[in-house]
Amino acid sequence: MKNITILGATGSIGSSTLSVISRHPQKFSVFAMSANTNWRSMAELCNKFEPRFAVMSDSVSASKLKHALEIDTIVMSGSEALCEIASHHETDYVMAAIVGSTGMPSALAAANAGKRVMLANKESLVLAGEIFIGAIKKSGAELIPVDSEHSAIFQCLNGDTLSNEKGVATTDEVYSSVVKVQLTASGGPFFRKPIDEFMSITPEQACAHPNWSMGKKISVDSATMMNKGLEAIEAHYLFALHPDQIDIVIHPQSIIHSSVYFKDGSTLSQLGSPDMRTAVSYALSYPTRIESGVSPVDLTKQSLDFYIPDNKRFPCLGLAIDALKMGGCCMGTINAANEIAVSSFLENKIKFLDIHKVIEQTLSLVPFSKNESLAQVMSNDELAREVASEVARSYA
């Protein structure tokens, strides 16, 4: 029996994780869960799964949750409590699924504590990739990617001489046979929408993803393809790849999740329905496989199409790749600016086409620095948010 801590239990990844766990009560137990402020949903989950600990983002939500519970779950709040449940000595696996930079400290706490880190929080690597990977190496933790694209790459490598027993390997020597990886992108809801209609795009339209069920922020990132840029940064750190070894292709059906190209001319791809339970179940069961509740793909009923991304349609993608090549704090800067810009768009304060403008201006205004410490990473994140907020106000 493995004790699972789920950081971000009420989100889409958290829901997928709980769905898989429910199918295997003899293998997994929910030890701790966290949520932002949705105490009502959290109360339902706690009463059903009976975790030892539940953590809310603030004391008000925690108090409301405590009064709504029918069980003896210990309720806490705040960032320190998140780190506590992530590194608790009784926690075996941690699903790190808190969206945004706020999820980084708890994911890093799990890494430092030597846990199996099932990473769905891409910001942990975007902001502090070298620090995070260093913590994994030092503690001997397992790092299993949960983003469908990185899970696909990991699955393609698993079983080959390129994988190791500790999850994702991170040395150039191990991946010497890899020519490149290719991340697939759905293209989001506006892949075929005329560019001259982009100025009128509403938050509701941007959140209506054609294939995946996701939260609002991630849905907007898919619509701008910033999510794919952030995933390219993730792949750089997860698989020790040079930026030129990371390719991106639009695949509207979301059946092929990623491919790995080898120097002998072989290409391995992972295929599956667009359902996160597949990647979640693999992270939970690695190196074996368990039933996830996802039906297999019938390729006789599917067409598979592929397109090169249009940089004019998706300028955020280019900004993320540029930041990766620039290195240092630049990746954290575009991540912070993107979070501010997307939040402003969802609040109808800026237009859809203003998102990339806010990010580009912020990147040009925030001074370059190296990510040599976590304090430096967080300082840059704070500065980038201040700058991005000011830039966003100029477009309001």
C-alpha positions in Angstrom: 0.0 0.0 0.0 1.4 3.4 -1.1 0.4 6.6 0.7 -0.3 9.3 -1.8 -0.3 13.1 -1.2 -2.2 15.0 -3.8 -1.2 18.7 -4.1 -4.1 20.3 -6.0 -6.8 17.7 -5.4 -9.8 19.7 -6.7 -8.2 20.4 -10.1 -8.4 18.3 -13.3 -5.2 16.4 -12.5 -6.2 15.8 -8.9 -9.6 14.5 -10.1 -7.9 12.1 -12.6 -5.5 10.9 -9.8 -8.4 10.2 -7.4 -10.3 8.4 -10.2 -7.3 6.1 -10.8 -6.8 5.6 -7.0 -10.4 4.7 -6.6 -9.9 1.7 -9.0 -7.0 0.3 -6.9 -7.9 0.7 -3.2 -5.6 -2.3 -2.4 -2.6 -0.4 -3.9 -3.1 3.2 -2.9 -4.3 5.2 0.0 -4.9 9.0 0.0 -2.7 10.2 2.8 -3.0 14.0 2.3 -4.7 16.4 -0.1 -4.6 20.1 -0.7 -6.8 22.7 -2.5 -6.8 26.4 -3.0 -10.0 27.9 -1.6 -12.7 25.5 -2.8 -13.5 24.1 0.6 -16.9 22.7 -0.4 -15.4 20.4 -3.1 -12.5 19.6 -0.7 -15.0 18.6 2.0 -16.7 16.1 -0.4 -13.3 14.6 -1.3 -12.2 14.4 2.3 -15.4 12.7 3.5 -15.0 10.2 0.7 -11.3 9.4 0.8 -10.6 10.2 4.5 -7.1 11.6 4.3 -5.0 12.1 7.4 -4.3 15.8 6.4 -6.0 18.4 4.3 -4.4 21.7 3.5 -6.1 24.9 2.2 -4.4 28.0 0.9 -5.7 30.3 3.6 -7.0 30.1 7.1 -10.5 31.2 6.2 -11.0 28.3 3.8 -9.4 25.9 6.2 -11.8 26.9 9.0 -14.8 26.4 6.7 -13.5 23.0 5.6 -12.9 21.9 9.2 -16.5 22.7 10.2 -17.8 20.8 7.1 -15.9 17.6 7.7 -17.6 14.5 9.1 -14.2 12.8 9.9 -11.1 13.5 11.9 -8.9 14.8 9.1 -6.3 17.3 10.4 -6.9 20.6 8.5 -4.0 23.1 8.0 -3.4 26.1 5.7 -0.6 27.9 4.0 2.6 27.2 2.0 4.5 25.7 5.0 1.7 23.1 5.5 1.9 22.2 1.8 5.6 21.5 2.2 4.9 19.5 5.4 2.6 17.1 3.8 4.8 16.8 0.6 7.8 15.8 2.7 6.0 13.9 5.5 7.8 10.7 6.4 4.6 8.7 5.8 4.1 10.1 2.3 5.3 7.7 -0.4 4.3 9.4 -3.7 3.4 13.1 -4.3 1.2 14.2 -7.1 2.5 17.8 -7.7 -0.5 19.4 -9.5 -0.8 22.9 -8.1 -1.0 25.3 -11.1 1.5 28.1 -11.3 4.6 29.2 -9.4 2.8 28.7 -6.0 3.2 24.9 -6.6 7.0 25.0 -6.8 8.0 25.1 -3.1 5.9 22.0 -2.2 7.1 20.1 -5.2 10.7 21.0 -4.3 10.0 19.9 -0.7 8.9 16.5 -2.0 12.1 16.3 -4.2 14.3 17.1 -1.2 12.6 14.5 0.9 13.3 11.7 -1.6 9.7 11.0 -2.6 8.4 9.8 -5.9 7.5 13.1 -7.4 4.7 12.8 -10.0 5.3 16.1 -11.6 2.3 17.9 -13.2 3.5 21.4 -12.0 5.6 22.5 -15.0 6.6 25.7 -13.2 8.9 23.8 -10.9 11.2 23.2 -13.8 10.5 26.4 -15.7 11.4 28.6 -12.8 14.1 26.5 -11.2 15.0 23.5 -13.4 18.6 23.2 -12.4 17.8 23.5 -8.7 14.9 21.0 -8.9 16.9 18.4 -10.9 19.8 18.9 -8.5 17.5 18.1 -5.5 16.3 15.0 -7.3 19.8 13.8 -7.8 21.0 14.6 -4.3 18.0 13.0 -2.4 17.6 10.0 -4.7 14.0 10.9 -5.4 12.1 9.5 -8.3 10.9 12.0 -10.9 8.0 10.8 -13.1 6.5 13.4 -15.5 2.7 13.6 -15.7 2.2 16.1 -18.5 0.9 13.9 -21.3 3.7 14.9 -23.6 6.5 14.2 -21.2 4.9 11.1 -20.0 4.8 10.0 -23.6 8.5 10.7 -24.0 9.3 8.9 -20.8 7.2 5.9 -21.9 9.0 5.8 -25.2 12.3 5.7 -23.4 11.2 3.2 -20.7 12.4 -0.3 -21.4 15.2 1.0 -23.6 18.8 1.3 -22.3 18.0 5.0 -22.0 15.9 4.6 -18.8 17.0 3.9 -15.3 15.3 2.6 -12.2 15.0 6.0 -10.6 12.7 7.4 -13.3 13.9 10.2 -15.6 17.6 10.1 -16.2 19.3 13.4 -16.5 22.7 12.9 -18.1 23.7 13.6 -21.7 25.5 10.2 -21.8 22.2 8.3 -21.1 20.5 10.1 -23.9 23.3 9.9 -26.5 21.1 7.8 -28.9 18.3 10.5 -29.0 18.4 12.8 -32.0 15.3 14.8 -30.9 11.9 14.7 -29.2 8.8 16.0 -30.8 6.1 17.4 -28.6 2.6 17.4 -30.1 0.1 20.2 -29.6 -3.6 20.2 -30.3 -3.5 23.7 -31.7 -6.2 24.7 -29.2 -9.5 26.2 -30.1 -8.2 28.8 -32.6 -5.9 26.7 -34.8 -8.1 27.4 -37.8 -9.6 30.7 -36.7 -8.8 33.6 -39.0 -6.1 35.8 -37.3 -8.0 39.0 -38.1 -10.7 37.7 -35.7 -8.3 37.2 -32.7 -8.9 40.6 -31.3 -12.5 39.7 -30.4 -11.7 36.4 -28.7 -13.4 36.1 -25.3 -12.2 34.2 -22.2 -15.1 31.7 -22.6 -13.9 30.9 -26.2 -10.3 30.5 -25.1 -11.3 28.1 -22.3 -13.3 25.9 -24.7 -10.5 23.4 -25.5 -11.6 20.9 -28.3 -10.0 17.8 -26.8 -8.9 18.1 -23.2 -10.8 19.0 -20.0 -8.5 21.5 -18.2 -8.6 24.5 -15.8 -9.0 28.0 -17.2 -5.4 29.1 -17.0 -4.1 26.0 -18.7 -6.8 26.2 -21.3 -5.8 29.7 -22.2 -2.1 28.6 -22.3 -3.2 26.0 -24.8 -5.0 28.6 -26.9 -1.8 30.7 -27.1 0.4 27.7 -27.2 2.4 29.1 -24.3 1.8 25.7 -22.7 3.9 24.1 -25.4 6.7 26.5 -24.9 6.7 25.8 -21.2 6.7 22.1 -22.0 9.7 22.5 -24.2 11.5 24.0 -21.2 10.4 21.1 -19.1 11.7 18.6 -21.7 15.0 20.4 -21.7 15.5 19.7 -18.0 13.7 16.3 -17.8 15.7 14.7 -20.5 18.9 16.8 -20.7 18.1 18.0 -24.2 19.6 20.9 -26.1 16.9 23.4 -27.2 17.6 22.4 -30.9 16.7 18.8 -30.0 13.1 19.8 -29.1 10.6 20.0 -31.9 6.9 20.9 -31.7 4.2 19.9 -34.2 0.5 20.6 -34.2 -1.6 17.4 -34.1 -5.3 18.3 -33.8 -6.5 14.9 -32.8 -4.3 14.7 -29.7 -3.8 10.9 -30.2 0.0 10.9 -30.5 1.2 12.6 -27.4 4.9 12.8 -28.3 7.6 11.0 -30.3 11.3 10.3 -29.8 13.7 10.2 -32.7 16.8 8.0 -32.5 20.1 8.2 -34.4 19.5 4.8 -36.0 16.5 6.2 -37.9 13.8 4.8 -35.5 11.0 6.8 -34.2 8.9 5.8 -31.2 5.6 7.4 -30.4 3.1 7.0 -27.6 -0.6 7.0 -28.6 -3.7 7.2 -26.5 -7.0 8.9 -25.9 -6.8 12.5 -24.7 -7.4 11.5 -21.1 -4.9 12.4 -18.3 -5.7 9.2 -16.4 -3.3 7.3 -18.7 -0.3 9.4 -17.7 -1.4 9.5 -14.0 -1.8 5.8 -13.8 1.6 5.2 -15.3 3.2 7.6 -12.8 1.5 5.8 -10.0 2.4 2.3 -11.2 5.8 2.8 -12.9 7.6 0.6 -13.9 4.5 -1.6 -14.4 1.0 -0.6 -15.7 -2.4 -0.7 -14.1 -6.0 -0.2 -15.4 -6.8 3.5 -15.6 -10.4 3.5 -16.9 -9.3 4.9 -20.3 -10.5 3.0 -23.4 -7.9 2.2 -26.0 -7.7 4.2 -29.3 -9.3 2.6 -32.4 -7.0 3.8 -35.2 -9.5 2.6 -37.8 -11.8 5.5 -36.7 -9.0 8.2 -36.5 -7.2 10.3 -38.9 -3.8 11.6 -37.8 -2.8 15.1 -39.1 0.3 17.1 -38.4 1.1 20.8 -39.1 4.1 23.1 -38.4 3.1 25.8 -35.9 2.5 29.3 -37.3 4.6 31.8 -35.3 2.3 34.7 -36.3 -0.7 32.8 -34.9 1.2 31.6 -31.8 3.8 34.3 -30.8 3.9 33.0 -27.2 5.4 29.8 -28.3 8.3 31.7 -29.9 8.8 33.8 -26.8 9.1 30.7 -24.6 11.7 29.1 -26.9 13.7 32.3 -27.0 13.7 32.4 -23.2 14.9 28.8 -23.0 17.8 29.7 -25.3 18.6 32.8 -23.3 18.7 30.8 -20.1 19.0 32.1 -16.5 16.0 34.0 -15.2 14.4 34.5 -18.6 12.2 31.3 -18.3 10.9 32.4 -14.9 10.3 35.9 -16.3 8.1 34.7 -19.1 6.3 32.3 -16.8 5.4 35.1 -14.3 4.5 37.5 -17.1 2.2 34.9 -18.7 0.4 34.2 -15.4 -0.2 37.9 -14.9 -1.3 38.4 -18.6 -3.6 35.3 -18.6 -5.2 36.4 -15.3 -5.8 39.9 -16.7 -7.3 38.4 -19.9 -9.6 36.1 -17.9 -10.8 39.1 -15.9 -11.5 41.0 -19.2 -8.9 43.6 -18.4 -6.8 43.0 -21.6 -7.5 41.5 -25.0 -6.4 38.0 -26.1 -3.8 39.5 -28.5 -2.4 41.6 -25.6 -1.2 38.4 -23.8 2.0 38.0 -25.8 2.6 41.7 -25.8 2.7 41.8 -22.0 5.1 38.8 -21.9 7.4 40.3 -24.6 7.6 43.7 -22.9 8.2 42.1 -19.5 11.0 40.0 -20.8 12.7 43.1 -22.3 12.3 45.1 -19.0 13.4 42.6 -16.4 17.2 42.4 -16.0 19.0 39.2 -16.7 20.3 37.1 -13.8 21.5 33.6 -13.2 19.3 31.2 -11.1 22.0 30.3 -8.6 19.6 30.0 -5.6 15.9 29.5 -4.8 15.9 33.0 -3.2 17.2 34.5 -6.5 14.5 32.6 -8.4 11.7 33.9 -6.1 13.1 37.4 -6.2 13.0 37.4 -10.0 9.5 35.9 -10.0 8.3 38.8 -7.8 10.0 41.4 -9.9 8.6 40.0 -13.1 5.1 40.0 -11.7 5.4 43.6 -10.7 6.6 44.6 -14.1 4.1 42.5 -15.9 1.2 43.9 -13.8 2.3 47.4 -14.7 2.6 46.5 -18.4 -0.8 44.8 -18.3 -2.4 48.0 -16.8 -1.1 50.0 -19.8 -3.2 47.7 -22.1 -6.3 47.8 -19.9 
